[in-house]
Amino acid sequence: MSPAPSYSVRYDPSPAWPLCGRLKEAYPDWVDADGCPSSRFGSSKYSDEPINSPFGPRQLYSESLRYDFHRGIDLSCVTGTPLFAIADGTVQKAGVDSSYSDPLVQLRHHREEGCYHSNYLHLSAANVSVGDSVVKGQLVGYSGASGSGYEHLHFELRDSPPEDPYSAWQRDCVNPVGTLLPYSTTEIVTVDFVSVNMTTDASLAVKVNISTTRMDINRVEITVNDAQNITEQPGNTPDAAGYHVYPSFVDFDLWNAEYTHKDSTSGDFT
């Protein structure tokens, strides 16, 4: 089992959380235009926890608990909460956009090769315009509510892959917690082996239950050792189309990349 990858040169090494550690809740008289103080950059002490809904598969409460893959994190906050740039960047989208159901701000963050994007969704107002350059901690907008009436910020990290270094598709979404946003916890992970059944020498079925409240879990993998060596699992090799069909692991970032159509507006789903 592994958490999401730690900081790397792919991201700003000392980012701000989008609510700046819930600055406005702690200091109601804070002047929003003053931005997020640099003393809060890169510190898990100033995270935006609690996170109401983490990255990955979930049952969607607002739609009769149907299955949903959540491509970001939800941060509960009252409408009008100030939102801040997590890193230096350029505004790609601001306000109403035909590709999204609610107003948003999308920032592009450049790196040596390509870029990554941060999405702030369900906004009540944007404080920037397309083409603006922003600096880390700058006020970019105000939170709002989704169509269900739930007041919150939906925040996404979209990591453009090397083969498409400036893309910002849904397939590029990765867990922002721990990958980019500083996060620390002492919460343990409980693993219970429910059953281990070997029907033949070449067939093993294992059922496990994972219990945790950690927000940075990205991958769970079961390995099988035969004497001294780890037995290779056929399902861990992608099929001809590039999909892991029966893997011995769960990997939320990989699942999103493999099973999300690059451009759903042009796909043939009939």
N, C-alpha and C positions, 0 to 999 in steps of 0.2 A: 504494500500500500504506500502511496506517495502523495504528498501535497502538490499543489500547483508549483511550477518551477519558480525558483527564487529570482531576485533581481539579476539582470544581465545587461549587456550593452544594447539590448533591443529596446529598452525603455529608460525613461528618466529615472536615475537612481534615487531621487528624493522627491517624489511627487506629493501633491496635495490631495487629500480626499475631496470629493466634489462638494460636500457640505462643510468642509474645513473643520472636521471634528465637531460638527453641530455647534458651530461658533455662535449662531444667532440664538440658540436655545440657552446657552450659557451667559451671553451678553446681549440682551434684547436691544440695548441702545447702541450697539455697534453700527458704525456707518458703513453700509454695504459697499459703497464705492471705494472704500479704503482697502477692500480685498481681503484675502486670507493672509494673516501674518506669516512671514517666512519661518518663524520659530516653530510653526506647525508642519512644515514640510518634512516628508520622509520619516515621520514618527508614528508608530502604531499607537502611541499614547493618545493621538488625536485622530483616531479612526471615526467613521460615521456609524459605528455600531449603536444599537442593534440592527442587524440586517434582517428584514422581514421575510424575504424570499431569496434564496441563494441561486447560483448558476447551476443549471442541469435539469434533469427530468423532475416533474412535479405534477400534482393534481391541482387543476386551476379552480380555486374556490369560487370565483365570480361566474364560472360557467359549468355549474353542476359537477365539479370535481373531475372534469374530463382530463385526459392525459395531455400534457403540454411540455415542451422542452423550453425552459427559460434561458434565454441567451444573454442574460445580464443579472443584475442584483436589484432588488427593490429596497429603497430606504424610505420608511414612513416619515413624513414631515408635513406640517401644515402648509396649505397653499400660500405662496408668497415667500417661502424660504429662499434666501439667496444661494446661488450655485456658483462655483468657482472653477477656473481652468485647472486641470490636474497637472498640466505641464505647458511649456511654451508651444504655440501652434498657430494655425491659420484656420479661420472659420470657413467651413465648407457648406454648411446649411444653417439657417437661422429662421425660426418661425414656422409657418405652415409650409409643408412640403408634400407633394402628391404621393410620394413613396411611403409616407407614414400617416397613421391615423390621427395623431396628435402633434401639436407643435413641438419642435426640438431644436437643439443646437448640436451640431457635429463639428468637432475640431480635428484637424489633421496635424499630427505630431511627427516631424521629420527626424530621421536618423541617418547614419552614414550611407546606408543602402535602404531605400524605400521609406516606409512610414508605418504608423499605426494611427487609429482613430478612436476618439472617445465620443460617445453619444449620450446626450442628456434628453430624456423623453418625458412627455406629458407636462410640458411647461405651460405656465400661465402667461409668461412673457419672456422674450429674448432681449438681452441688453447689448448685443453685438449684431453686426451685419456681415453678410457673405463677403469674403475677401479681407476682412479685418485680421490683423496680426494681434495675437493675445500673448500675455506673459503668464507664467505660472502664478496662480492665486488671484488672477483678475476676475472680477464679477462678469459672468456671461449670461445670466438669466435668473428666472425665479420659478420655483416648482409649482406644479398644479395638481390635477387629478386625472385619472384614466376615465374611460367611458363608463366604468362601473361606479364611479364616484369616489373611488379610493384615492385619498390624497397621498402622493408619494413621488419620489424620483425613481425612474427606471434608468439605471446607468449601465452602459455597455463598453467593453474594450474590444475593438476589432483590429486584429493583428494581421496586416497584409503579408501574404506569403512571398518568398523570394521570386517565384515564377510569375507573380502578379503584384509587384511591389507597391502599387498605389490603390489597390482595390479596397472596397469597404462594404463587401457583401455580408449577408447574414452568416454565410459559411465561415467567415473570418473571425467570428466571435469566440473569445476565450474567457475563462474565469479571471476577472480582474483582481480578485482577492488573493494576496500573496504573490501573484504573478507580477503585478504592478503596484497595487495599493498596499502600503505597509500594514502588516497584520501579525499579531502575536497572540498566542493562547496557550494555556496549560491544559486545555481540554484533552482528555484521552480518547482513544478510539477503541471500542469494544468489538471484538470479532468472535462470533459464536459459530462453531461448526455444527450445523444442524444434522447433516448426514453425509456419510462417505460410502459410496456403493461402487464396488468393482464387480461388474458382471462378467467380464472376461479379463485376460491378462492385458488386453489392449484397450479396454473400455473402463473409464473411471468417471463417476458422476459425483460432484461435490456441491453441497448446498450450504451457504453461509449467510448469516445475518450480520450486518454492519450497523453499529449504533454510535452516533456521534453528533455533536452540535457544531463541530468545526465547519468553517466556511471556505477553507482552502483545499478540501479534498478534491482531487481531480482524477485519480486513477486507483483502481483496486485490481490486483492480479493474483491469481492462484498459480503456483508452480508445483510441478510434480518431480520428485527426485527418485531416480532409479539407481540405487546403490550410491555411486559417487557423482553421478551427472544429473543435470536437469533434463527431463524428457521434453523434447520439442513438441509443441502442440500445433497440429496442422491448421487449426482455425486462426492461429496468430499470423498466418501468411495471407495477404490480401488475395482475393479471387481475381479472375481476368479483368473484371471491371474496376478493380481497385478497392473493393469493399472487404472489411473484416466481418464475415457472416457468422461464424461460431467461435469467437475468440475466448480465451481463458482470462480475459480482463474486461474491466469497464473503464473507459477513458472518455470523460465528458467532452473535452476539447476535440479529440479525434472523431468522436461520434458526430458532433456538430459539423465538422469539416466534411466528413464523408457523406452524411445523409441530408445535408441542406443543399438545395439546388443553387448554383451560383447566381442565377438571375431568374427568379420565379416569374417575372413579368414576361419572359420570352420562352419559358418552358412549355412543352406540350404535355399537359396533365389529363387529357381527355381519355 
